[in-house]
């Protein structure tokens, strides 16, 4: 996570399982008033969300931010498309990189930094099924080694 980042609101745990994350970018998110209040309460879900460039601007799709309880008529649509704030150079670089086969822009986590909501966006290359199985095997082996080490220390 970038230096100075505060409270993590939501994480996409499937991102590292489904993609090889090659680069990450910190972006700002354009939000409405009740959305930031709901985010501060930790009411967001990154599952199935993705980013895409449209007309030279970056947008985030399928990010679910629950309606704010005290928002009444000022509440927002939970799944609305939200604009991401990036520099023009970064957007043009990402356009070129995502044109390649198998690359996608995957949201990794949302957090608060200096009072602003930030999104950590990753450039990911999709994993094949055998890659996912290999990762699971490595994780399991690492867990077994640590378990054996802990048992040995108890003696």
PEFENNOR-V78412 format. One record per backbone hydrogen bond with DSSP energy under -1.0 kcal/mol. NH is the residue of the N-H (numbers start at 1). CO is the residue of the C=O. E is the energy in kcal/mol with one decimal. If there is no record, write none. Layout:
nh->NH co->CO e->E
nh->NH co->CO e->E
This chain:
nh->5 co->2 e->-1.4
nh->6 co->112 e->-2.1
nh->9 co->110 e->-2.7
nh->10 co->110 e->-1.5
nh->12 co->108 e->-3.2
nh->15 co->12 e->-1.1
nh->18 co->14 e->-2.6
nh->19 co->15 e->-1.9
nh->20 co->125 e->-2.7
nh->22 co->123 e->-2.9
nh->25 co->121 e->-3.0
nh->27 co->119 e->-2.8
nh->28 co->85 e->-1.4
nh->30 co->83 e->-2.6
nh->36 co->32 e->-1.5
nh->37 co->33 e->-1.2
nh->38 co->34 e->-1.9
nh->39 co->35 e->-2.5
nh->40 co->36 e->-2.3
nh->42 co->39 e->-2.2
nh->43 co->38 e->-1.9
nh->45 co->64 e->-2.2
nh->49 co->46 e->-2.0
nh->50 co->61 e->-1.6
nh->51 co->105 e->-2.0
nh->52 co->59 e->-2.4
nh->54 co->57 e->-3.3
nh->57 co->54 e->-1.5
nh->59 co->52 e->-2.7
nh->60 co->82 e->-3.3
nh->61 co->50 e->-3.2
nh->64 co->45 e->-2.0
nh->65 co->78 e->-1.8
nh->66 co->43 e->-1.6
nh->71 co->68 e->-1.7
nh->74 co->71 e->-2.3
nh->75 co->72 e->-1.4
nh->80 co->77 e->-1.6
nh->82 co->60 e->-2.2
nh->84 co->58 e->-2.9
nh->85 co->28 e->-2.6
nh->91 co->87 e->-2.2
nh->92 co->88 e->-2.7
nh->93 co->89 e->-2.1
nh->94 co->90 e->-2.5
nh->95 co->91 e->-2.2
nh->96 co->92 e->-1.6
nh->97 co->93 e->-2.1
nh->98 co->94 e->-2.5
nh->103 co->100 e->-1.4
nh->104 co->124 e->-2.5
nh->106 co->122 e->-3.0
nh->108 co->120 e->-3.4
nh->110 co->10 e->-2.6
nh->111 co->118 e->-2.3
nh->112 co->7 e->-2.2
nh->113 co->116 e->-3.0
nh->116 co->113 e->-2.0
nh->118 co->111 e->-3.3
nh->119 co->27 e->-2.8
nh->120 co->109 e->-3.0
nh->121 co->25 e->-3.3
nh->122 co->106 e->-3.2
nh->123 co->23 e->-2.8
nh->124 co->104 e->-2.9
nh->125 co->20 e->-2.1
nh->126 co->102 e->-2.4
nh->127 co->18 e->-2.6
nh->132 co->128 e->-1.8
nh->133 co->129 e->-2.2
nh->134 co->130 e->-2.1
nh->135 co->131 e->-2.2
nh->136 co->132 e->-2.2
nh->137 co->133 e->-2.2
nh->138 co->134 e->-2.3
nh->139 co->135 e->-2.4
nh->140 co->136 e->-2.4
nh->141 co->137 e->-2.5
nh->142 co->138 e->-2.3
nh->143 co->139 e->-2.2
nh->144 co->140 e->-2.3
nh->145 co->141 e->-2.2
nh->146 co->142 e->-2.3
nh->147 co->143 e->-2.3
nh->148 co->144 e->-2.4
nh->149 co->145 e->-2.3
nh->150 co->146 e->-2.3
nh->151 co->147 e->-2.2
nh->152 co->148 e->-1.9
nh->153 co->149 e->-1.8
nh->154 co->150 e->-1.4
